[in-house]
Amino acid sequence: MRITVDIEDEIITDAMELTGEKNKSPAIAKAVEQYVKRMRAKEFGKRLREGFYDYPSTNSEIEALEII
């Protein structure tokens, strides 16, 4: 999808440096992708801590299964 956004030059430069990309568009795409992944992982962790998911087995029981 093509969009137009105003982003400060310093932020673009930092994004290119941090992502290792040499062009603006791939750097921004990679930065946004990583941000979304981190936010999804954060939400998943929050849900785990709040007991949203019900895991009937204990950690010891799972380890005893020795599933490879």
Secondary structure as UniProt FT lines:
FT   HELIX           9..19
FT   HELIX           24..49
FT   TURN            50..51
FT   HELIX           59..64
//
